[in-house]
Amino acid sequence: MNYRILYFVAVAATLSVGSNTQTSAQTAETVIRNGKIAYAMTDLFWAVYQTPDAKEECPKGFNDGPREQFEQLYPNHTAMTVEDTQLRQEIQTWLPDTEPDGFEFHEVQGPHSWGLNIDGLDSDEDFEHPNGNPGIDNQVYRAVGCIIGFRGPDGVEYIFQNKAILDQNYSRMMIELGDVDDLQNDDSVTVDLYRGRDRLLTDATGLNVVPGGSQRIDRRWGESLIRHTTGRIENGVLRTDPIEEVVIPWMNLSVPTVQIIRDMRLELRLTPKEATGLVAGYADIDSWYYQLIRNDSTHHLSNGQISGISLYKALRRLADAYPDPDTGANTAISTALDVKMRQVFIVHSEND
């Protein structure tokens, strides 16, 4: 028997229990300081409503990826040149257009989606929330919901995006609520968005973020990311007013990129330990698409059956906001993201 291994296991278990005991003792009184409470993001990904067998949302099945499309396009590719096969597809991936590619693209067909009513309307293109609320705007979900790489818990995009948030400081986004009187009901609070500089505090496994850590504000590289808005807390749920444009640092597979979300708003259920809920708004299509292909080579896209070529055409086809003044084509697409955050203490310093 390896007693050294048993010893370290016992120590890890003790530390983990200690962390849980410490955090369970947290209350609103202990974490709200000078009317402020802050949370750091631990998980962020596109909100994808899924049924167990996917029959409701994807009755025609899932979309093909680059490998499957390549085999159909070039059945005799071994007798062809690289320029006429692989490079031709890479060019179309990096310089996409809106012309049909000859493949059927399976959009989400079901009536339900996670998300928010961003435009205040209820149109034929909108979804219904599973709780019955109408007018849900989430066209990104309509585009990616039948692509396995975007579906949890095993989708390649789903896995690596959240892993990067835990492992890298690049995506360390935080919110700080001010003028907070009560985490259950408060008719007026301020909300500031910052980028943090420090690693997240975890338990002994290194996999589970625990509340109570401290974060310095990145004012050198993150000054341009700072945003301010207002909101209100009703029955423990924070709802913010829209922010005209938010830039979210987005890293996957160690490649730094960004997402640009317009008219962004938050709907988060608050506790002294965490904030969970939705980020919603209109994603800039070019930023959305180039984040994907810059982060993921065709090799990684193939693992999730993600055809960048077909997906770009779908995003453009489904875009529903911010028309180009010259062409009239919409440049942004409604979206919602699932977000989880853990309570932190933000350190304000001129040296940040």
C-alpha positions in Angstrom: 0.0 0.0 0.0 1.4 3.4 -0.9 0.9 5.4 2.3 2.3 8.6 0.7 -0.6 8.6 -1.8 -3.1 8.0 0.9 -1.6 10.8 2.9 -2.0 13.3 0.1 -5.5 12.1 -0.6 -6.5 12.6 3.0 -4.9 16.1 3.1 -6.7 17.1 -0.2 -10.0 15.8 1.2 -9.5 17.8 4.4 -8.7 21.0 2.6 -11.7 20.5 0.3 -14.0 20.0 3.3 -12.4 23.0 5.0 -13.0 25.2 2.0 -16.7 24.1 1.8 -17.2 24.7 5.4 -15.7 28.2 5.1 -17.7 29.2 2.1 -20.9 27.8 3.5 -20.6 30.2 6.3 -20.7 33.2 4.0 -23.7 35.5 4.2 -24.7 38.7 2.5 -23.6 40.6 5.6 -20.0 39.2 5.3 -19.5 39.7 1.6 -21.2 43.0 1.0 -18.7 45.7 2.0 -19.4 49.4 1.7 -22.5 48.5 -0.4 -20.4 46.4 -2.9 -20.3 42.8 -3.9 -18.3 41.3 -6.8 -18.3 38.1 -8.8 -15.7 36.6 -11.2 -16.8 34.6 -14.3 -16.0 30.9 -14.1 -18.1 29.6 -17.0 -19.4 31.2 -20.2 -20.8 29.6 -23.3 -23.5 30.0 -25.9 -26.9 29.0 -24.4 -28.0 25.8 -26.2 -31.4 24.3 -25.3 -31.1 20.5 -25.5 -33.5 17.7 -25.2 -32.2 14.2 -24.3 -32.5 12.7 -27.8 -32.3 16.1 -29.7 -35.5 15.1 -31.7 -37.3 18.3 -30.8 -34.7 20.8 -31.8 -32.8 18.7 -34.5 -35.4 16.4 -36.1 -33.2 16.0 -39.2 -30.1 15.2 -37.2 -26.8 17.0 -36.8 -24.8 18.9 -39.4 -21.8 17.5 -41.2 -18.3 18.9 -40.5 -15.3 19.6 -42.6 -14.3 15.9 -43.0 -17.7 14.8 -44.1 -18.1 17.6 -46.5 -14.6 17.1 -47.9 -15.4 13.4 -48.7 -18.5 14.5 -50.6 -16.8 17.3 -52.5 -13.7 15.4 -53.4 -14.4 11.6 -53.6 -11.3 11.2 -55.7 -9.1 13.6 -53.7 -6.1 11.2 -53.7 -5.7 11.9 -57.4 -6.1 15.7 -57.0 -3.7 18.4 -55.9 -3.6 20.0 -52.4 -4.4 23.3 -54.0 -7.6 22.0 -55.6 -8.8 20.3 -52.4 -7.6 21.2 -49.0 -6.4 24.8 -49.8 -9.6 25.5 -51.7 -11.6 24.7 -48.6 -9.2 26.7 -46.3 -9.6 29.8 -48.6 -13.4 29.5 -48.3 -13.1 29.1 -44.5 -11.0 32.3 -44.1 -12.7 34.3 -46.9 -16.3 33.2 -46.6 -19.2 34.5 -48.6 -23.0 34.1 -48.5 -23.4 32.0 -51.6 -24.9 28.5 -51.2 -22.3 25.8 -50.7 -24.5 22.9 -51.9 -25.0 21.3 -48.4 -28.2 21.3 -46.5 -27.7 23.1 -43.2 -29.8 21.9 -40.3 -31.1 24.9 -38.3 -32.9 24.4 -35.0 -36.5 23.6 -35.6 -37.9 23.4 -32.1 -39.9 26.1 -30.4 -37.9 26.5 -27.2 -34.7 28.3 -26.4 -32.9 29.8 -23.4 -32.4 33.5 -23.6 -34.1 36.9 -23.1 -36.5 39.1 -25.1 -34.0 41.6 -26.3 -36.1 43.7 -28.6 -39.3 43.7 -26.6 -41.2 42.1 -29.5 -42.7 38.6 -30.1 -42.2 37.7 -33.8 -42.3 34.5 -35.8 -38.6 34.2 -35.6 -38.6 34.2 -31.8 -38.5 31.3 -29.5 -40.4 30.5 -26.3 -38.6 30.1 -23.1 -39.2 26.7 -21.4 -40.9 28.6 -18.6 -43.5 29.9 -21.1 -42.1 33.5 -21.7 -42.5 34.5 -25.4 -40.3 36.5 -27.6 -36.9 34.9 -26.9 -34.2 36.3 -29.2 -31.4 33.7 -29.8 -30.6 33.3 -33.5 -27.1 32.1 -32.6 -28.8 29.0 -31.0 -30.8 28.5 -34.2 -27.4 28.3 -36.1 -25.3 26.2 -33.7 -27.9 24.1 -31.9 -27.6 21.2 -34.3 -23.8 21.2 -34.4 -22.4 18.7 -31.9 -19.3 20.7 -31.1 -21.5 23.4 -29.5 -23.6 21.0 -27.4 -22.7 20.1 -23.8 -21.3 18.4 -22.0 -19.0 16.8 -24.5 -18.9 19.4 -27.4 -15.3 20.4 -28.1 -16.2 24.1 -28.0 -18.1 23.7 -24.8 -15.3 21.9 -23.1 -12.3 24.0 -24.1 -13.9 27.4 -23.7 -14.8 26.9 -20.0 -11.5 25.2 -19.4 -9.7 28.3 -20.7 -11.6 30.5 -18.2 -10.3 28.5 -15.3 -6.8 28.1 -16.6 -6.0 31.5 -18.1 -6.2 35.0 -16.7 -6.9 36.3 -20.2 -10.7 35.7 -19.8 -10.9 37.0 -16.2 -14.1 39.0 -16.5 -15.8 40.3 -13.4 -18.7 42.4 -12.3 -19.0 44.6 -9.2 -22.4 45.7 -7.9 -22.5 49.0 -6.0 -25.1 50.7 -3.8 -26.3 47.3 -2.8 -28.7 47.3 0.2 -30.1 43.8 -0.2 -29.4 40.8 -2.4 -33.0 40.0 -2.5 -34.7 43.2 -3.5 -33.0 46.5 -4.4 -34.6 48.9 -6.9 -31.3 50.6 -7.9 -27.8 49.2 -8.1 -24.7 50.1 -10.1 -22.9 47.5 -12.2 -19.3 47.8 -13.3 -17.5 45.3 -15.6 -13.8 44.8 -15.2 -11.1 42.4 -16.3 -9.1 40.8 -13.4 -5.4 40.0 -13.1 -5.3 37.0 -10.8 -6.0 33.3 -10.8 -9.2 32.0 -9.4 -9.3 30.5 -5.9 -10.0 26.8 -6.1 -10.4 23.9 -3.8 -7.7 21.2 -3.4 -8.6 19.5 -6.7 -7.9 22.7 -8.7 -11.2 22.2 -10.6 -13.8 23.8 -8.5 -13.7 27.6 -7.9 -14.6 28.6 -4.4 -15.9 32.1 -3.3 -13.9 34.6 -1.4 -10.8 35.1 -3.5 -9.4 38.5 -4.3 -8.9 40.0 -7.7 -6.9 43.1 -8.8 -8.3 45.1 -11.7 -6.3 45.0 -15.0 -6.0 48.6 -15.8 -3.0 48.3 -18.2 -4.5 45.9 -20.8 -8.1 45.9 -19.6 -8.9 49.6 -19.3 -10.8 49.7 -22.6 -12.9 46.7 -21.4 -14.4 48.6 -18.4 -18.1 49.2 -18.7 -20.7 50.8 -16.4 -24.5 50.3 -16.2 -27.3 50.2 -13.7 -29.8 47.6 -12.7 -32.2 46.3 -10.1 -32.6 43.2 -8.0 -36.0 41.6 -7.8 -36.6 38.4 -5.8 -32.8 37.7 -5.9 -32.4 38.2 -9.6 -30.3 41.1 -11.0 -31.5 42.6 -14.3 -29.3 45.3 -15.8 -29.9 48.0 -18.3 -28.3 47.4 -21.7 -24.8 48.4 -22.4 -24.2 49.8 -25.9 -21.2 47.6 -26.7 -19.1 45.1 -24.6 -15.9 43.5 -25.6 -15.4 40.1 -23.9 -11.9 38.5 -23.9 -12.4 35.0 -25.3 -9.7 32.4 -25.3 -9.8 28.8 -26.6 -6.8 26.5 -27.0 -4.5 29.3 -25.9 -5.4 31.7 -28.7 -6.5 35.1 -27.5 -9.5 36.7 -29.3 -12.6 38.7 -28.4 -16.3 38.7 -28.7 -18.2 41.9 -29.3 -21.8 42.0 -27.9 -24.0 45.0 -28.5 -27.0 46.0 -26.3 -25.6 43.6 -23.7 -27.6 43.0 -20.6 -27.3 40.5 -17.6 -30.0 38.5 -15.8 -28.3 36.8 -12.9 -29.6 35.0 -9.8 -27.5 36.2 -6.9 -26.4 34.6 -3.7 -23.6 35.5 -1.3 -21.5 32.8 -3.0 -22.3 33.0 -6.7 -24.2 34.6 -9.6 -25.7 32.4 -12.4 -27.8 33.2 -15.3 -27.6 34.8 -18.8 -25.7 37.3 -20.8 -27.8 38.5 -23.8 -27.4 40.9 -26.7 -26.4 41.0 -30.3 -23.1 39.4 -31.3 -21.1 41.1 -34.1 -21.0 38.4 -36.8 -17.5 38.9 -38.1 -16.0 39.0 -34.6 -18.1 35.9 -33.7 -16.9 33.9 -36.7 -13.3 34.9 -36.7 -13.0 34.1 -33.0 -14.1 30.6 -33.9 -11.7 29.9 -36.7 -8.8 31.7 -35.1 -9.1 29.7 -32.0 -9.7 26.4 -33.8 -7.9 25.0 -36.8 -9.9 22.9 -39.3 -8.5 19.9 -37.3 -10.3 21.0 -34.1 -13.4 22.1 -36.0 -13.6 18.6 -37.5 -13.7 17.1 -34.0 -16.9 19.0 -33.4 -18.3 18.5 -36.9 -18.2 22.3 -37.3 -18.0 23.5 -40.9 -17.0 27.1 -40.7 -18.0 27.7 -44.3 -21.6 26.5 -43.8 -21.9 28.1 -40.4 -20.9 31.5 -41.6 -23.6 31.4 -44.3 -26.1 30.5 -41.6 -25.1 33.3 -39.3 -25.4 35.8 -42.1 -28.8 34.3 -43.2 -30.2 34.4 -39.6 -28.7 37.8 -38.6 -31.4 40.0 -37.1 -29.9 43.4 -36.0 -27.6 46.3 -36.9 -28.1 46.5 -40.7 -25.2 47.8 -42.8 -26.0 51.4 -43.9 -24.7 50.7 -47.4 -26.0 47.1 -48.1 -28.9 46.8 -45.7 -27.6 43.4 -44.6 -27.7 42.7 -40.8 -24.2 42.7 -39.2 -25.2 41.3 -35.8 -27.1 38.3 -34.5 -29.1 37.9 -31.3 -27.6 35.6 -28.7 -27.7 34.4 -25.1 -24.8 32.9 -23.1 -25.0 30.8 -20.0 -22.8 32.4 -17.3 -21.6 31.2 -13.9 -19.7 33.5 -11.5 -18.2 33.1 -8.0 -18.1 35.8 -5.4 -14.7 37.6 -5.1 -13.3 40.7 -3.4 -12.1 43.2 -5.9 -9.0 45.2 -4.8 -9.1 48.8 -6.0 -5.7 50.3 -6.3 -4.0 53.0 -8.4 -1.2 50.4 -9.1 -3.6 48.0 -10.9 
